[in-house]
């Protein structure tokens, strides 16, 4: 588990972003261990502060359904996911795009999302194929497209689904960056980086809930 969380920290929290979460850029070994233990905690999304807030509720139901939210577990830093049965297969992936559902997402064009995915796929040696066994699609359900004293970092709130022949990886998360283009690219790259690790040794397993089958 520690190795997986270290990979997550490396993939999702460069120093600037750690500071945006109120975390120091450099930690002692003892502080890092405590942080990893905290990040290993996963709670149901339905019990999170986000789900209970007005802003959180405003962005729900735009892409994921009620049954999806009941399955999501995680924490505010790395988001909330469910990956029952999902296993990454091969190097071919189909792209079904990102739809702009949130009000502030409308300013991010479809070509911008498509270009970000094409770049990320090429960088990671993936072949984009409409008939591939892996499929990725999602929605931007919230966005900060202009900085302010209270919102110094630009970013997007994403709900993304990756389907494999054996299951689905559904993830609600945020990604920030000094530029909106950077946030868009990072929000596409993050699931591509993480998906091959899903349900591999050390991956946290979710409780089974037959009532919420997709």
LINLINTA-V74315 format. One record per pair of residues at least 12 apart in sequence whose ideal C-beta (glycine too) atoms are under 7 Angstrom apart, sorted by the first residue. I is the first residue (numbers start at 0). J is the second residue. If there is no record, write none. Layout:
i: (I:I)
j: (J:J)
This chain:
i: (0:0:0:1:2:3:3:3:4:4:4:6:7:10:10:10:11:11:16:19:19:20:38:38:38:40:41:41:41:41:42:42:43:44:44:44:44:44:44:45:45:47:47:49:58:58:58:58:61:61:61:61:62:62:62:62:62:63:63:63:66:67:69:70:70:71:71:72:77:78:78:78:78:79:80:80:80:81:81:82:82:82:82:82:83:83:84:84:85:85:85:85:85:85:85:85:86:86:86:87:87:87:87:87:88:88:88:88:89:90:90:90:91:91:91:91:91:92:92:92:92:92:92:93:93:93:93:93:94:94:94:95:95:95:96:96:96:96:97:97:97:97:98:99:100:100:100:101:101:101:101:101:103:103:103:104:104:106:107:107:107:111:112:115:115:115:116:118:119:119:119:119:123:132:132:133:133:134:134:135:135:136:137:137:137:137:138:139:139:140:140:141:141:142:142:144:152:152:153:153:153:153:153:153:154:154:154:154:154:155:155:155:155:155:156:157:157:157:158:159:161:161:167:168:168:170:172:174:174)
j: (39:201:203:35:201:196:201:202:35:38:39:196:77:189:192:193:77:189:175:152:175:76:74:76:77:74:72:73:74:203:72:74:72:68:71:72:73:79:171:68:69:75:79:75:101:140:141:156:100:101:138:140:100:137:138:140:158:158:169:171:211:169:211:208:211:169:171:205:172:170:171:172:173:171:168:169:170:169:205:166:168:197:198:205:166:205:165:166:161:163:165:166:167:168:197:198:163:165:198:133:163:194:195:197:132:133:163:164:132:124:125:126:126:128:131:132:133:120:125:127:131:133:135:128:129:131:133:134:116:127:135:134:135:136:109:112:113:136:112:137:138:139:138:139:138:139:140:139:140:141:142:156:141:142:144:139:142:144:139:142:183:183:183:183:184:187:187:184:184:187:188:191:191:163:164:161:163:161:162:159:161:160:157:158:159:160:158:155:157:156:158:155:156:155:156:179:175:177:175:176:177:178:179:182:173:174:175:176:182:173:174:182:183:186:173:172:174:186:171:190:190:194:213:194:197:190:189:186:189)
